[in-house]
Every structure is written in structure tokens, then in C-alpha cells.
Amino acid sequence: MKYVALDIETGAATGAALEMEQDLIRPNANIKNEDKKRLNVEEKRLKAKDRAALLDSSPITCVGAKTETNIFSVTSFEFGYQEELAEIGILSHQESTEKDLLVSLAAFVDSAVTDENTVLVTFNGMGFDLPKLRLAYARHSLEIPDMFCPGWHHIDLMLRYCKYYTIKKDYMVCMSTVLKKLGIATGGKQISGKLFPEMVDEGKYLEAVLYNVIDCIMTEQIYFRIGK
């Protein structure tokens, strides 16, 4: 069966996007005191700023996809090394905006590489990757690829692991833990995804892309163990 192991990376929301997210914050409904309401809102605003790369409005900066035969990477930043990446089997599309990234990604998933029988495979895609992608396409008035719409055959490996492969009652687990538990990588992930925005901000573009690609490969390896 054909599959696409997908992983997205995001940057920090800034400027008007961050302000919009902060302006939409409301105090907890159970707080009645006005001073406590203001304090609650201010705390949430600071938290939103600290989690600026994990908001609805956080820009998508890199998407990787691994199929049976291809490794695809598209970024919203240009950094070169396309020939070098091609030599190690990575097809790299480097765009200059999030919108162009989404257009390139749609062209890939709508191409002959995938069809209606292709399974979409993610790790926490149900709660993060897919909502982020759908909102981004809608925000830019672009048609959402069928593969990212509800109803497509999608396997979220994090949810599958939590439901069927552990006696713990957790509903979320990090990929590093699953890699260790399945014996795929005894040391787990070597770099935290929280560092991705920093890599991009510091101009470490190649490292950032390879990090994303490795995540796709690790997602594929987990799929081979528990996805069938």
C-alpha cells in the first residue's frame, strides 16, 4: 500500500499575527474578580508569546514527506544545496513565502506519487500537522489537497501507540519515547523540535531541513512497526 509519512515544522508568529492571537485571549470563565481577570489574560498573553511557534497563526516554514521511493522537502526559505540534497535522495523545493510552500506541497501530494489509495502517516498529525495545514491553505485562499481533508485514510501513529501499544493511560506521547520503546533508536531523538525555529533564525537552514527529513524517516520506521 502506498503511503506518505508527513511532518511539518513551524516558525514563531510575530507582528500582527501574534497580536491577533493575543487579542483573542479571554479570561477563564470561572474568574469573577476584574483584577484577577486582567492578571489571567496577561499570563495567557505571555504564554502565547513563549509558545509563538505553536499557535494557529504560526507560519509553516518546512514540510517533509517520505514515500516508498522518494523524500520530498519544501521550505519557505531559500538556502541553496539543492544539488547536494538531490545527491542523497532528497527532492528539495525552496520557496520564499508560506503560500508558495503550500502550492509546491499541493503539487507534490496531487502528483502521480500519490493516489486515492495512498495512506497519510503522521505522528500527532491529527492534533497538529493537519489542522495547521488546513488553516494555512484556507488563510491563503488555496484549495486544500484531498489528502489533508477529513475522511482521507490517515494513521496518526501517536494516537495508535497510546491506544494499542502501551498500558499507560496517556493520550499523548513524544516521538522520542516511542522510538526508544520500539527499539528503533535507543537514544531517542537527538534534537528537540523546539529548537527548529532557532535553527532557521540562526541561518542553519540545511541542519533544519535535515532535522525535518529525519523526522519523516523516523515516522516511516514507526509506521513499519505499528502502522499495519
C-alpha positions in Angstrom: 0.0 0.0 0.0 1.3 3.5 -0.9 2.0 5.9 2.0 3.2 9.4 2.7 4.9 9.9 6.0 4.5 13.7 6.6 5.9 16.1 9.1 5.7 19.9 9.3 7.8 22.5 11.1 6.7 26.0 12.2 8.2 29.3 12.9 7.2 31.8 15.6 4.2 34.0 15.0 5.3 37.7 15.0 3.9 41.1 14.5 0.2 41.3 13.6 -0.3 37.5 13.7 0.9 37.3 17.3 -1.0 40.4 18.3 -4.2 38.9 16.8 -3.7 35.7 18.8 -3.1 37.7 22.0 -6.1 39.9 21.3 -8.4 36.8 21.1 -7.4 35.7 24.6 -10.2 35.7 27.2 -10.0 35.1 30.9 -11.2 31.8 32.4 -15.0 31.8 32.7 -14.9 30.9 36.4 -13.0 34.1 37.3 -15.3 36.9 38.5 -12.9 39.5 40.0 -11.8 42.1 37.4 -8.3 42.4 38.7 -7.9 38.6 38.6 -9.3 38.5 35.1 -6.8 41.0 33.9 -4.0 39.0 35.5 -5.2 35.8 33.9 -5.3 37.4 30.5 -1.8 38.8 30.9 -0.5 35.5 31.9 -2.1 33.9 28.9 -0.7 36.6 26.6 2.8 35.9 27.9 2.4 32.2 27.5 1.2 32.7 23.9 4.4 34.7 23.2 6.5 31.9 24.7 4.7 29.4 22.5 4.7 31.6 19.4 5.8 28.7 17.2 2.8 26.5 18.3 -0.1 28.8 17.7 -2.8 28.6 14.9 -1.1 31.6 13.3 2.5 30.3 13.5 3.8 30.1 9.9 4.6 26.8 8.3 8.3 27.0 7.4 9.2 23.5 6.3 7.3 20.3 5.3 8.9 16.9 4.7 7.4 13.8 3.1 8.7 10.3 2.8 7.1 7.8 0.4 8.3 4.3 -0.6 10.6 5.7 -3.1 11.0 9.5 -2.5 12.0 12.0 0.1 10.4 15.4 -0.5 11.2 18.7 1.3 9.7 22.1 0.7 10.7 25.3 2.7 9.5 28.9 2.9 13.1 29.9 2.9 15.8 29.6 0.2 19.2 28.3 1.2 20.8 26.5 -1.8 22.3 23.0 -1.6 19.6 21.6 -3.9 22.1 19.6 -5.9 23.7 18.3 -2.8 20.4 17.3 -1.3 19.4 15.6 -4.6 22.6 13.5 -4.4 21.4 12.0 -1.1 17.9 11.4 -2.5 16.1 14.5 -1.2 14.0 16.4 -3.7 14.1 20.0 -2.4 11.8 22.8 -3.3 12.8 26.1 -1.8 10.2 28.9 -1.8 10.3 32.4 -0.4 6.8 32.5 1.2 4.4 30.2 3.1 1.9 30.5 0.3 4.4 29.3 -2.3 5.4 26.4 0.1 1.7 25.3 0.2 1.4 25.4 -3.6 4.5 23.3 -4.0 3.3 20.8 -1.4 -0.1 20.5 -3.1 1.6 19.8 -6.4 3.6 17.0 -4.7 0.6 15.3 -3.0 -1.6 15.7 -6.1 1.1 14.2 -8.4 1.4 10.7 -9.6 3.4 9.9 -6.5 0.1 9.6 -4.6 -3.4 8.4 -5.5 -6.7 7.8 -3.7 -5.3 4.6 -2.1 -2.3 6.3 -0.6 -2.2 6.3 3.3 -1.2 9.5 5.0 1.0 8.7 8.0 1.8 11.3 10.7 3.0 11.5 14.4 0.5 13.8 16.1 -0.9 14.9 12.8 -4.5 14.7 14.0 -3.8 17.4 16.6 -1.1 19.5 15.0 0.1 18.9 11.4 -3.2 18.6 9.6 -5.1 21.4 11.4 -2.1 23.7 10.8 -2.0 22.8 7.1 -5.8 23.2 6.6 -5.9 26.6 8.2 -2.8 27.8 6.3 -4.4 26.8 2.9 -7.7 28.4 3.9 -5.9 31.6 5.1 -4.2 31.9 1.7 -7.4 31.1 -0.2 -5.9 28.0 -1.6 -7.7 24.7 -2.3 -6.9 22.2 0.4 -5.4 18.9 -1.1 -7.8 16.0 -0.6 -5.1 14.1 1.3 -5.3 16.7 4.1 -9.1 16.8 4.4 -11.1 14.8 6.9 -12.1 11.4 5.6 -8.8 10.6 3.9 -7.1 7.3 5.1 -4.9 8.8 7.8 -2.9 7.0 10.5 -1.8 9.1 13.5 0.9 6.9 15.0 1.0 8.8 18.3 -2.7 8.1 18.8 -2.3 4.5 17.7 0.6 3.9 20.0 -1.2 5.4 23.0 -4.4 3.3 22.4 -2.9 0.0 21.4 0.8 -0.3 22.4 1.1 0.9 25.9 -0.6 0.1 29.2 -0.3 3.7 30.3 -3.4 5.9 30.1 -1.6 8.8 28.4 -3.3 10.3 25.3 -0.1 12.0 24.2 3.5 10.8 23.9 6.6 12.3 22.3 8.2 10.6 19.3 11.5 10.1 21.2 9.7 7.9 23.8 8.1 5.8 21.1 11.4 5.4 19.2 13.0 4.1 22.5 10.1 1.8 23.4 10.1 0.2 19.9 13.8 -0.2 19.8 14.2 1.9 16.7 16.6 4.5 18.3 17.7 3.6 21.8 18.8 7.2 22.4 15.6 8.6 21.0 15.6 11.9 19.1 18.9 13.7 19.4 17.5 17.2 18.8 14.3 18.7 20.2 11.7 20.1 17.7 11.6 23.2 19.9 15.0 24.2 18.5 13.8 24.2 14.9 12.8 27.9 14.9 16.1 28.8 16.4 18.0 26.9 13.7 16.1 28.9 11.0 16.6 32.2 12.8 20.3 31.5 13.0 20.6 30.6 9.3 21.2 26.9 9.9 18.9 26.0 7.1 20.5 22.8 6.0 20.5 21.4 9.5 16.8 22.4 9.9 15.8 20.6 6.7 17.8 17.5 7.6 16.1 17.5 11.0 12.7 17.6 9.4 13.6 14.8 6.9 14.9 12.6 9.7 11.6 13.1 11.5 9.9 11.8 8.4 12.2 8.8 8.2 11.6 8.0 11.9 7.8 8.4 11.3 8.1 5.8 8.5 10.1 3.5 10.7 7.4 3.7 13.4 4.8 3.0 10.7 6.6 -0.1 9.7 6.3 -1.4 13.3 2.8 -0.4 14.3 1.0 1.0 11.3 -0.2 -2.1 9.6 
